[in-house]
Amino acid sequence: KLIADSDLAPKDYRGKPGNVLIAVQMGQEVGLSPMAAIQSIAVINGKPGLYGDVGKALLLTKGLIIEEDDVAIVKKTGAGRCRITRQGHPPCERTFSIENAKTAGLWGTAGPWTTYPDRQMAWRAFWFAARDIASDLLKGLSGAEEAIDIPSREVTPMPAPIEHAPQPYPAD
């Protein structure tokens, strides 16, 4: 409650002690201190996501090696590339290109895809590789840089199946 009432709390946590509690718990699951969790877990369309810099930090603290192309190379090749190496596993390399961004309907959309398209491709490559090689460390948390691009939609649960009452056995 103290954090939720603080002016230092991010907007998604102000006046929402339940969100604070959930963020602290989720942060603990991936190894973040309470304050780091509140500052590093974004709430996007009602779902938590890790900001990219903390996603990288979590993997680095667990000994994973992250190799990425510099933005100048991304501009030249038209694709972000990230290779993550984890002890005991084959390296995982993923890319995300301008063609991928066009196919996903992201290329040219207002916001970061217009102002920083090369950086966005690099983030996509990182998050694909991170989830593929370290899903156990990320505990299902996605990257905020990706989650922001997912349109918000209501999901209606499937209705429960109609169960038929068992019929009594005939007397004979």
C-alpha positions in Angstrom: 0.0 0.0 0.0 2.9 2.4 0.8 4.4 1.8 -2.6 1.0 2.1 -4.4 0.4 5.4 -2.7 3.9 6.7 -3.6 4.6 9.3 -6.3 7.7 7.1 -7.2 5.5 4.2 -8.2 5.1 3.7 -12.0 1.6 4.6 -13.2 0.4 1.0 -13.5 1.1 0.6 -9.8 -0.2 3.9 -8.4 -3.2 3.3 -6.2 -3.2 -0.4 -7.0 -1.6 -2.4 -4.2 -2.7 -5.6 -5.8 -0.6 -4.9 -8.9 2.3 -4.1 -6.6 2.0 -7.4 -4.8 1.8 -9.4 -8.0 4.8 -7.6 -9.6 6.9 -8.2 -6.5 5.9 -11.9 -6.5 6.6 -12.2 -10.2 9.9 -10.4 -9.8 10.9 -12.8 -7.0 10.2 -15.7 -9.3 12.8 -14.5 -11.8 15.3 -13.2 -9.2 14.4 -9.5 -9.0 14.3 -7.5 -5.8 10.9 -5.9 -5.0 11.9 -2.4 -6.1 13.6 -3.8 -9.3 10.5 -5.7 -10.1 8.2 -2.7 -9.8 10.5 -0.6 -12.0 11.2 -3.4 -14.5 7.8 -5.2 -15.0 5.5 -3.4 -17.3 1.7 -3.9 -17.3 0.6 -4.0 -21.0 -3.0 -4.9 -21.8 -3.4 -6.4 -18.3 -0.4 -8.7 -18.7 3.1 -8.4 -17.2 6.2 -8.0 -19.4 9.8 -7.4 -18.7 11.6 -4.4 -20.1 14.4 -5.6 -22.4 17.3 -4.3 -20.3 16.2 -6.3 -17.3 15.6 -9.4 -19.5 19.2 -9.2 -20.6 20.4 -8.6 -17.1 18.5 -11.7 -15.8 20.2 -13.9 -18.4 23.6 -12.4 -17.9 23.4 -13.0 -14.1 22.7 -16.7 -14.8 25.9 -16.9 -16.9 24.3 -16.8 -20.4 26.3 -15.1 -23.1 24.4 -12.6 -25.4 25.8 -11.6 -28.7 23.9 -9.1 -30.8 24.6 -7.1 -33.9 25.1 -3.4 -33.4 22.4 -1.1 -34.7 24.7 0.0 -37.6 24.8 -3.7 -38.8 21.1 -4.0 -38.3 20.6 -1.0 -40.6 23.0 -2.4 -43.2 21.5 -6.0 -43.2 17.9 -5.1 -42.6 17.6 -7.6 -39.7 18.3 -7.8 -36.0 20.3 -10.8 -34.9 20.9 -12.3 -31.4 22.8 -15.4 -30.4 22.5 -16.6 -26.8 24.8 -19.3 -25.5 23.9 -21.3 -22.3 26.1 -23.8 -20.8 25.0 -27.4 -21.6 22.9 -26.2 -24.5 23.6 -25.5 -28.2 23.7 -21.8 -28.9 20.4 -20.3 -29.9 20.5 -17.6 -32.7 17.4 -15.8 -33.9 16.8 -13.0 -36.3 14.0 -10.5 -37.1 14.0 -8.7 -40.4 12.2 -5.9 -42.2 10.3 -8.6 -44.0 9.3 -10.2 -40.7 8.1 -6.8 -39.4 6.1 -6.2 -42.6 4.5 -9.7 -42.3 3.6 -9.0 -38.7 2.1 -5.6 -39.7 4.6 -3.7 -37.6 6.7 -1.9 -40.2 5.8 1.7 -40.4 3.3 1.8 -37.6 3.4 4.9 -35.4 5.7 4.7 -32.4 9.0 2.9 -32.0 8.6 1.1 -35.3 8.7 4.4 -37.0 11.3 6.2 -34.8 13.6 3.3 -34.0 12.9 0.4 -36.4 16.4 -1.0 -36.2 16.3 -1.1 -32.4 12.9 -2.8 -32.5 14.2 -5.5 -34.9 17.1 -6.1 -32.4 14.7 -6.4 -29.5 12.5 -8.9 -31.4 15.6 -11.0 -32.2 16.7 -10.9 -28.6 13.3 -11.9 -27.2 12.8 -14.8 -29.6 16.3 -16.2 -28.7 15.8 -15.5 -24.9 12.4 -17.4 -24.8 13.7 -20.3 -26.9 16.8 -20.9 -24.7 15.8 -19.6 -21.3 12.1 -20.0 -20.9 12.7 -21.6 -17.5 14.5 -18.5 -16.3 12.0 -16.1 -17.7 9.0 -18.0 -16.1 6.7 -17.1 -18.9 7.3 -13.4 -18.9 7.5 -11.8 -22.3 9.3 -8.7 -23.4 7.5 -5.4 -23.0 8.9 -4.4 -26.4 6.8 -7.1 -28.0 3.8 -7.0 -25.7 3.2 -3.4 -26.6 2.5 -4.4 -30.2 -0.1 -7.0 -29.4 -3.6 -5.5 -29.8 -5.7 -5.6 -26.7 -8.7 -7.9 -27.0 -11.2 -9.5 -24.7 -11.1 -13.2 -24.4 -14.4 -14.9 -23.6 -14.0 -18.3 -21.9 -15.7 -21.2 -23.6 -19.0 -22.1 -22.1 -19.0 -25.2 -19.9 -20.2 -28.3 -21.7 -23.7 -29.3 -21.0 -23.7 -32.5 -18.9 -26.5 -34.9 -19.3 -27.9 -36.4 -16.1 -27.3 -40.2 -16.0 -30.4 -42.2 -16.7 -31.5 -44.8 -14.2 -31.1 -48.4 -15.1 -34.4 -50.2 -16.1 -35.9 -52.4 -13.3 -35.2 -55.6 -15.2 
